[in-house]
Amino acid sequence: MKIIRHFEQVPPSFRGAVYALGNFDGVHRGHQQVIGRAAEIARELGIPLGVLVFEPHPQQFFFPERPFFRLTPFRAKARLLERMGVDVLAALPFDERMSKMLAPEFVLDVLVNGLNAAHVVAGYDFRFGKGRGGDAAALRYMGLMEGFGTDIVDEVKNGGVTFSSTRIRELLGAGEPRRAAELLGHWWTVETHIQQGDQRGRTIGFPTANLPLEDHVEPALGVYAVRVEIEDGPHKGVYDGVANVGRRPTFDKQDVLLEAHIFDFTGDIYGAHAAVSFIEFIRPERKFDGLDSLKAQIAQDSEKAREILAALPKDS
């Protein structure tokens, strides 16, 4: 998959593609409908499939003081899109210039002159341009005027619940990763580099891979059954494990950290890029009165996580 950072510098081979438009945070099942429709049109026309997103997310630009909220930071989003068969990802910088671009300017400068889009697909709630001045109806009208096709995908629901990034964040905050996965169409995953911590886990027989949440949304604090994919290095592969997301009150820590214990694993993975998929919430975080009680609880949590993961279908 080719990644383009500037709409003025699109390689000739990707001008005239079909583009799905949106932020696609989480690449959930509603987003998949939009991208899937764009893929159908691209196949019919025999041209590349593209996705257009903004980096950083516009909310981060306008409200930098707000807590991190993203389900899928850029690397995770790009990986999911590539797995869906996207040929080109236009990750355009959302900066002062973009924030002031009026809706007609966005269509002319970005979609027409920049990407030379043959066809665009967007969700029913897509908004664009300064002050979110353009909507799906405006996009369709401008497409007619400028000579590119448009498809607008209606609201997608599951059991009466709309697929939305906001609802998925709520479920993760409530400690319900399985229900979040039903809306996502895949497990929610934290992707980042493994850091060297204080190595206390080694002293009690449960070494952990430490991963900062960085700009991921913060899920419910506590212990989870997880799958850990090490994406590079000699230990590349997918492993079962148990993880804690929290402030580690037993050790008087305050920063939120993801600590994953990989079952039956030995090896140095510091610096490797890893993806931790959250499968099921086991219990909330709590403070222990000493290392012995902590060790006993981790053993119990690990056994529970093994049972949960063993019951998953092989292809999940």
VMD Tcl script that draws the C-alpha trace (Angstrom):
set ca {
  {0.00 0.00 0.00}
  {1.35 3.41 -1.02}
  {1.08 6.22 1.55}
  {0.72 9.79 0.27}
  {1.23 12.75 2.61}
  {0.49 15.68 0.29}
  {-2.34 15.97 -2.23}
  {-0.13 18.07 -4.53}
  {2.33 15.18 -4.90}
  {0.21 12.23 -5.99}
  {2.06 9.73 -8.22}
  {0.49 9.48 -11.68}
  {-0.42 5.82 -11.09}
  {-2.75 6.80 -8.22}
  {-4.41 9.80 -9.82}
  {-7.91 8.89 -10.94}
  {-8.53 6.29 -8.21}
  {-11.69 5.62 -6.21}
  {-11.37 7.20 -2.76}
  {-13.25 6.42 0.45}
  {-13.40 9.60 2.56}
  {-13.42 9.82 6.36}
  {-11.36 9.63 9.52}
  {-12.10 5.91 9.98}
  {-10.97 5.81 13.63}
  {-11.18 2.15 14.56}
  {-11.91 1.02 10.99}
  {-15.11 -0.45 12.46}
  {-17.84 -2.32 10.62}
  {-19.59 0.89 9.55}
  {-16.32 2.15 8.07}
  {-15.82 -1.22 6.42}
  {-19.11 -0.76 4.57}
  {-17.87 2.56 3.16}
  {-14.48 1.17 2.15}
  {-16.09 -2.01 0.85}
  {-18.38 -0.01 -1.43}
  {-15.37 1.94 -2.74}
  {-13.59 -1.40 -3.37}
  {-16.56 -2.67 -5.41}
  {-16.50 0.43 -7.60}
  {-12.72 0.25 -8.02}
  {-13.01 -3.37 -9.19}
  {-15.82 -2.48 -11.61}
  {-13.80 0.37 -13.09}
  {-10.47 -1.46 -12.99}
  {-8.74 1.37 -11.10}
  {-6.91 1.65 -7.73}
  {-8.69 1.76 -4.39}
  {-7.77 4.69 -2.16}
  {-8.68 5.96 1.30}
  {-8.35 9.60 2.35}
  {-7.84 10.44 6.04}
  {-6.38 13.35 8.01}
  {-3.34 13.23 10.31}
  {-3.53 14.32 13.01}
  {-7.20 13.67 13.61}
  {-9.01 17.06 13.37}
  {-10.09 16.80 17.00}
  {-6.45 16.65 18.05}
  {-5.76 19.80 16.05}
  {-8.67 21.80 17.45}
  {-8.59 20.42 21.03}
  {-4.97 19.45 21.83}
  {-5.64 19.61 25.59}
  {-8.25 16.83 25.50}
  {-7.32 13.30 26.66}
  {-6.20 10.82 24.02}
  {-9.21 9.29 22.35}
  {-8.08 7.40 19.26}
  {-9.03 3.77 18.78}
  {-6.45 3.35 16.03}
  {-3.48 5.71 15.78}
  {-2.02 6.04 12.32}
  {0.17 2.92 12.16}
  {-2.65 0.65 13.37}
  {-5.13 2.24 10.98}
  {-2.75 1.85 8.05}
  {-2.20 -1.82 8.86}
  {-5.95 -2.51 8.95}
  {-6.53 -0.67 5.68}
  {-3.73 -2.53 3.96}
  {-5.27 -5.84 5.05}
  {-8.52 -4.70 3.41}
  {-6.75 -4.39 0.07}
  {-6.39 -0.60 -0.09}
  {-3.86 0.42 -2.75}
  {-3.17 4.01 -1.69}
  {-3.69 5.82 1.61}
  {-3.79 9.61 1.34}
  {-2.95 10.70 4.91}
  {-3.20 14.45 4.51}
  {-1.86 16.79 7.21}
  {-4.64 18.52 9.11}
  {-3.00 21.86 9.78}
  {-3.89 25.56 9.78}
  {-4.20 25.58 6.00}
  {-6.52 22.57 5.90}
  {-8.63 23.85 8.79}
  {-9.40 27.06 6.87}
  {-10.17 25.39 3.53}
  {-13.81 25.93 2.55}
  {-15.83 22.95 1.34}
  {-15.71 23.95 -2.38}
  {-11.95 24.54 -2.08}
  {-11.49 21.09 -0.59}
  {-13.34 19.52 -3.50}
  {-11.47 21.49 -6.16}
  {-7.98 21.57 -4.64}
  {-7.85 18.13 -3.04}
  {-10.31 15.83 -4.80}
  {-10.21 17.26 -8.31}
  {-6.82 18.93 -8.89}
  {-4.85 16.92 -6.36}
  {-6.17 13.35 -6.42}
  {-8.15 13.62 -9.66}
  {-10.61 11.23 -8.01}
  {-12.73 9.25 -10.45}
  {-15.26 8.40 -7.75}
  {-15.61 9.07 -4.01}
  {-17.51 7.17 -1.33}
  {-18.44 8.59 2.07}
  {-20.71 7.81 5.00}
  {-24.04 9.52 5.55}
  {-22.55 11.71 8.31}
  {-19.40 12.81 6.46}
  {-18.59 16.51 6.91}
  {-15.76 18.48 5.34}
  {-14.44 22.00 4.87}
  {-14.06 24.91 7.27}
  {-16.55 24.71 10.12}
  {-17.70 21.34 8.77}
  {-19.57 23.37 6.16}
  {-19.87 20.58 3.60}
  {-22.03 17.48 4.04}
  {-22.85 14.37 2.03}
  {-25.48 16.20 -0.06}
  {-22.99 18.96 -0.91}
  {-20.38 16.36 -1.86}
  {-22.82 14.65 -4.20}
  {-23.77 17.98 -5.85}
  {-20.14 19.06 -6.28}
  {-19.33 15.68 -7.77}
  {-21.98 16.24 -10.42}
  {-20.59 19.71 -11.15}
  {-16.94 18.59 -11.31}
  {-17.39 15.27 -13.08}
  {-16.60 12.64 -10.46}
  {-18.96 9.99 -9.17}
  {-20.21 9.86 -5.59}
  {-21.75 7.16 -3.43}
  {-23.11 7.88 0.06}
  {-23.42 4.88 2.40}
  {-26.40 4.93 4.76}
  {-26.19 4.43 8.52}
  {-25.11 0.89 9.43}
  {-26.62 -0.71 12.54}
  {-26.31 -3.92 14.53}
  {-29.35 -4.88 16.58}
  {-30.53 -1.29 16.55}
  {-27.12 0.07 17.61}
  {-25.27 2.29 15.14}
  {-21.69 1.33 14.45}
  {-19.78 4.32 15.81}
  {-16.33 5.09 17.18}
  {-17.95 6.90 20.13}
  {-19.92 3.81 21.17}
  {-16.82 1.63 20.89}
  {-14.88 4.01 23.17}
  {-17.73 3.80 25.69}
  {-17.61 0.00 25.67}
  {-13.84 -0.06 26.16}
  {-14.15 2.39 29.03}
  {-16.72 0.08 30.61}
  {-14.41 -2.96 30.37}
  {-16.33 -4.66 27.55}
  {-13.76 -5.42 24.82}
  {-15.79 -8.31 23.38}
  {-18.78 -6.06 22.72}
  {-16.43 -3.44 21.29}
  {-15.00 -6.11 18.98}
  {-18.51 -6.91 17.71}
  {-18.80 -3.33 16.46}
  {-15.22 -3.13 15.26}
  {-15.26 -6.40 13.36}
  {-11.84 -7.15 14.89}
  {-10.24 -7.09 18.33}
  {-9.32 -3.68 19.72}
  {-5.54 -3.43 19.70}
  {-2.84 -1.26 21.23}
  {0.20 -1.01 18.98}
  {3.49 0.48 20.18}
  {7.11 -0.35 20.96}
  {8.00 -2.49 23.96}
  {9.93 -0.52 26.57}
  {12.20 -1.62 29.37}
  {10.49 -1.12 32.72}
  {11.59 -1.59 36.32}
  {11.63 -5.40 35.81}
  {9.72 -6.15 39.01}
  {7.74 -8.81 37.16}
  {10.88 -10.90 36.72}
  {11.42 -11.01 40.48}
  {8.06 -12.70 41.07}
  {8.18 -15.03 38.07}
  {5.91 -13.03 35.75}
  {8.05 -10.91 33.40}
  {6.09 -8.35 31.43}
  {6.41 -6.44 28.19}
  {5.77 -2.79 28.99}
  {3.91 -0.73 26.39}
  {2.89 2.93 26.81}
  {-0.65 3.69 25.68}
  {0.67 6.83 23.93}
  {-2.23 8.33 21.97}
  {-4.64 5.40 22.33}
  {-7.90 5.81 24.16}
  {-7.63 4.62 27.78}
  {-9.71 1.47 28.41}
  {-11.06 0.42 31.80}
  {-8.15 -0.07 34.20}
  {-7.64 -3.69 35.14}
  {-6.56 -7.12 33.95}
  {-7.34 -8.60 30.53}
  {-6.86 -11.79 28.57}
  {-4.84 -10.70 25.52}
  {-3.17 -11.80 22.33}
  {0.26 -10.29 21.69}
  {1.65 -10.03 18.18}
  {5.36 -9.25 18.01}
  {5.71 -7.72 14.57}
  {9.46 -7.82 14.04}
  {12.70 -9.40 15.23}
  {13.62 -13.03 15.97}
  {10.53 -13.58 18.15}
  {8.03 -12.44 15.51}
  {4.72 -14.22 16.04}
  {1.43 -14.26 17.94}
  {1.28 -15.29 21.61}
  {-1.34 -15.67 24.33}
  {-1.01 -13.67 27.51}
  {-2.51 -11.68 30.35}
  {-2.15 -7.92 30.70}
  {-2.73 -5.18 33.22}
  {-3.67 -1.64 32.27}
  {-3.23 0.64 35.20}
  {-1.29 2.81 37.59}
  {0.21 -0.06 39.60}
  {-0.97 1.19 43.02}
  {0.88 -1.61 44.82}
  {4.10 0.15 43.78}
  {2.73 3.71 44.25}
  {2.85 4.52 40.54}
  {0.57 7.08 38.85}
  {1.22 6.88 35.10}
  {-0.99 4.50 33.13}
  {0.94 1.62 31.57}
  {0.05 -1.53 29.66}
  {2.02 -4.49 31.03}
  {1.62 -7.79 29.17}
  {2.84 -11.15 30.46}
  {3.29 -13.58 27.57}
  {2.69 -17.20 28.52}
  {5.58 -19.67 28.27}
  {7.87 -17.12 26.66}
  {11.53 -16.31 27.14}
  {13.52 -13.86 25.08}
  {14.58 -10.26 24.78}
  {11.92 -8.22 22.95}
  {12.82 -4.72 24.14}
  {12.35 -2.25 21.31}
  {10.23 -4.60 19.21}
  {6.95 -3.30 17.82}
  {4.00 -5.18 19.31}
  {0.23 -5.24 18.96}
  {-1.77 -6.26 22.03}
  {-5.34 -7.34 21.27}
  {-7.80 -7.06 24.17}
  {-9.98 -10.17 24.36}
  {-11.79 -10.13 27.71}
  {-11.78 -8.11 30.92}
  {-10.94 -10.27 33.94}
  {-11.01 -7.90 36.93}
  {-10.48 -4.25 37.93}
  {-7.10 -3.02 39.10}
  {-6.57 -3.01 42.85}
  {-3.83 -2.48 45.41}
  {-2.25 -5.51 47.13}
  {-0.71 -5.63 50.59}
  {2.51 -7.27 49.40}
  {4.31 -9.19 46.69}
  {3.06 -12.60 47.82}
  {-0.62 -11.65 47.47}
  {0.14 -9.95 44.15}
  {1.95 -13.03 42.84}
  {-0.95 -15.30 43.89}
  {-3.46 -13.04 42.12}
  {-1.38 -12.91 38.93}
  {-1.24 -16.70 38.89}
  {-5.03 -16.80 39.24}
  {-5.48 -14.17 36.52}
  {-3.15 -16.08 34.20}
  {-5.10 -19.29 34.63}
  {-8.34 -17.48 33.88}
  {-6.82 -15.85 30.79}
  {-5.58 -19.22 29.51}
  {-9.11 -20.62 29.81}
  {-10.61 -17.66 27.95}
  {-8.07 -17.79 25.13}
  {-8.27 -21.58 24.78}
  {-12.01 -21.26 24.14}
  {-11.57 -18.86 21.22}
  {-12.08 -20.17 17.68}
  {-8.79 -21.01 16.01}
  {-9.13 -18.30 13.37}
  {-10.04 -15.46 15.73}
}
mol new
graphics top color blue
foreach p $ca { graphics top sphere $p radius 0.5 }
foreach p [lrange $ca 0 end-1] q [lrange $ca 1 end] { graphics top cylinder $p $q radius 0.2 }
display resetview
